[in-house]
Amino acid sequence: MLKVGDSVVYVPDGSKGTVVEILESLYHVVWEDHFSSWEKPESLRKQEPTPH
């Protein structure tokens, strides 16, 4: 389950963003290009931190 602050990848095209709000089963994401959208959880994948 995703939470506010998680880095995510939009599965269909690989765009990266950050979850800023959660409303019921929708996630409000701000993308790298500063666009924002509401997405269903099945279209998002949590981006794991890269190991150092």
Secondary structure, 3 states (H helix, E strand, C coil): CCCCCCEEEECCCCCEEEEEEEECCEEEEEECCCCEEEECHHHEEECCCCCC
